[in-house]
Amino acid sequence: MSAQPTSQRQCVLSYSTLEEALQRFSALCTGLDKCLLVTHSPECITSCNAIQQINFNALQRQLGNSYDAILLDLSAGLHLSALSILAGTLRGGGLLVLHLGDAWLAQEDLELARFIPWPLESHQIQSTYKAFFWQALHAEQSPFSETWPSTVWPYQATQAGLTAPQQLFVKQVLGDLKSSHILLAPRGRGKSFALAELIYQAQEQGLQCACSASSTFNLSTLAEHYQELSLSCVPFFAPDALLQNEQAYDLLVVDEAASIPLPMLDAMLNKARCVVFSSTDYGYEGSGRGFGIRFRQQLKSEQRSCQEHHLLEPLRWGENDPLERWLDQLLYQDYQTECRLDQCPSYVTGAQWLQHPTLLDQAFALLVNAHYQTTPENKRWLVDDPSVITFCQYQEQTLVGVALVSIEGKLPDELALEVMQGRRRPRGHLLPQSLLAHEGIANAGRYQYWRVSRIAIAPKYQRQGLGSQLLGSIEHVATSKKADFLCTSFAATADVVNFWQQNNFISVRLGTAQDQASGAYSLMMLKGLNDLSKSLGQQWSVCFAENWITTLPLHLRDLSADLMVAISHTFTMGENPHIPKLTAKDVSDLTYFCEHHRPYDAIRAQLLRLTMERLAHQSFRLNCSKDLLLLDCGLNLVSEQSAQSLGLSGKKAFYQHLKQLISDALIQIK
């Protein structure tokens, strides 16, 4: 290597012992500022003061750092998230060493255990994705070499102020404080640097500012630059603390927004006159690309003004960096709308992927765009988990739809009993385990479930019935393979529930905790594929429906009225729903409220019974705002205090409106 600073990063493959690799690495780190060793070794194995040693559990804390040299020990197994995170922290001219050790491709991969279900163990599986990775390491365009450099001279950006794109971003935000803004950029583009400048300049103009992120580690670069500018600490609030305080701001900056649940981001819109949501375009914290698409759609549906900004020029390293190009090719390719495939298999699994590398890239790109948080590890999972089958939908040899199916169940009775007792949680088998442990269905472990874990249709081809066609293809194969159930578990929203119901799936469980990414509750739905499983599914759905109607008034879940109605439409209550009946006296009491002067508080129980009976008998119309408002009133989610937000002048107008809603409902009953 030349004894001159270079903007391109240097990449080395190490096949020696770890001790030998560390000796060479330590010698090169002498005189450098910050170097990092990541290994599973529990003990400190380097004496070089410039080298910080961490294990893989501490990777998320490195997101805001930058290093001159990194040694990533992959000898125990392939860890794609570690590679993705650490590559983004390495400065131009720096050194990345991937230590593989001897016979890496043939030996057991201990990381594989994270991707395979019970009863499989890592020593029983030959990793297909590991072969993909090995090929990529040795491909012609790979930046990696077995030749170690003679010295490392990290590249330092010479520009002290903002670049022209950063200046434009700050100017555009400060010039449009009535809109929301989304900033998306790949790593190393100076995103946090620009956000610090934005907050500082806004405060210089007298604006009240705050910033937030899921972790202070994600905010370290922003905080450091802000302190350089203002000689004070950045006005940071954790998301919970921000939403709990009553102060409103002129400008709120939310960094790495893709790692914060969507409902929390939505609530942040009410905390400031202008909110800037920033996220890395791809990768480690979940897919920024999926975040940008989903959150932009949400803002559009709420008719909020939103501006989108991008930073493309790399600052931490130079243009056309070989390592960045290689990683993008390996993990972060865009979906190509005109990509014609030579072969179009209807489904692919395991080692078959080696024959379809382009299809793998296209399928994963579709999933990245469609799902809020998709990480590099997911690409390995769909290839290496032998229980996963990827189904594909094509138009003129172009991939337009993809669905991932996990085969679950067939648990031994002894294991199923331990799961039901809460004493065992074997890897995988999400749906039968949940039916056993949470719903108490003793025989649920005996059957085979084909669970559709993810499904995505290219934007150009959505709303054309292709998703239902794809489900039909999966059902045909599952039936031929003697599966008992086709099933799914997803973050419940009314539109998604309606999609599955239209495909004849019925609900069997609603989770009690909100999904970390979406903030929604997980709904499990299934469809029997033979006479026995159809009968069982109906029994399980009736049990769920009875408990659902009974517990819903307890206000245990923060569900919207349209979602309550959508879920209620997915099951059959049976002949004798387990709910209090609306009696003739209830009708009389409600009539006296509507037509005379019976107090509202005196008919709350009667209104609840009316609401529950209509919900159980699917009498609420999902597209009728009046029906949904009556449901909210019956469950005490809306009261006279909500009059203003409903566009009503006050308490009297609220009661007049409610009386009309109840009168209309009683007429329907009669």
HELIX and SHEET records of a PDB file:
HELIX    1   1 LEU A   18  CYS A   29  1                                  12    
HELIX    2   2 PHE A   56  GLN A   62  5                                   7    
HELIX    3   3 LEU A   80  ALA A   87  1                                   8    
HELIX    4   4 LEU A  110  PHE A  115  5                                   6    
HELIX    5   5 SER A  122  GLN A  124  5                                   3    
HELIX    6   6 THR A  128  LEU A  137  1                                  10    
HELIX    7   7 ALA A  164  LEU A  174  1                                  11    
HELIX    8   8 LYS A  191  GLU A  204  1                                  14    
HELIX    9   9 THR A  216  LEU A  219  5                                   4    
HELIX   10  10 SER A  220  SER A  230  1                                  11    
HELIX   11  11 PRO A  239  GLN A  244  1                                   6    
HELIX   12  12 ALA A  257  SER A  259  5                                   3    
HELIX   13  13 LEU A  262  MET A  268  1                                   7    
HELIX   14  14 GLY A  288  SER A  301  1                                  14    
HELIX   15  15 PRO A  322  LEU A  331  1                                  10    
HELIX   16  16 GLY A  350  GLN A  355  5                                   6    
HELIX   17  17 PRO A  357  ALA A  370  1                                  14    
HELIX   18  18 PRO A  376  ASP A  384  1                                   9    
HELIX   19  19 ASP A  413  MET A  420  1                                   8    
HELIX   20  20 LEU A  430  ALA A  437  1                                   8    
HELIX   21  21 ALA A  444  ARG A  446  5                                   3    
HELIX   22  22 PRO A  459  TYR A  461  5                                   3    
HELIX   23  23 LEU A  466  SER A  480  1                                  15    
HELIX   24  24 ALA A  494  GLN A  502  1                                   9    
HELIX   25  25 ASP A  531  THR A  551  1                                  21    
HELIX   26  26 LEU A  552  LEU A  554  5                                   3    
HELIX   27  27 ALA A  561  SER A  568  1                                   8    
HELIX   28  28 ALA A  584  GLU A  595  1                                  12    
HELIX   29  29 TYR A  600  ILE A  603  5                                   4    
HELIX   30  30 ARG A  604  ALA A  616  1                                  13    
HELIX   31  31 SER A  625  GLY A  634  1                                  10    
HELIX   32  32 GLU A  640  SER A  642  5                                   3    
HELIX   33  33 GLN A  644  LEU A  646  5                                   3    
HELIX   34  34 LYS A  651  ILE A  669  1                                  19    
SHEET    1   A 6 ILE A  51  ILE A  54  0                                        
SHEET    2   A 6 CYS A  35  VAL A  38  1                                        
SHEET    3   A 6 TYR A  67  ASP A  73  1                                        
SHEET    4   A 6 LEU A  90  HIS A  99  1                                        
SHEET    5   A 6 GLN A  10  SER A  14  1                                        
SHEET    6   A 6 PHE A 144  SER A 145  1                                        
SHEET    1   B 5 CYS A 209  SER A 212  0                                        
SHEET    2   B 5 TYR A 249  VAL A 254  1                                        
SHEET    3   B 5 ALA A 272  THR A 280  1                                        
SHEET    4   B 5 SER A 180  ALA A 185  1                                        
SHEET    5   B 5 CYS A 306  HIS A 310  1                                        
SHEET    1   C 7 TYR A 347  VAL A 348  0                                        
SHEET    2   C 7 VAL A 388  GLN A 395 -1                                        
SHEET    3   C 7 THR A 398  GLY A 409 -1                                        
SHEET    4   C 7 GLN A 448  ILE A 457 -1                                        
SHEET    5   C 7 PHE A 485  ALA A 491  1                                        
SHEET    6   C 7 TYR A 521  GLY A 528 -1                                        
SHEET    7   C 7 ILE A 506  GLN A 514 -1                                        
END                                                                             
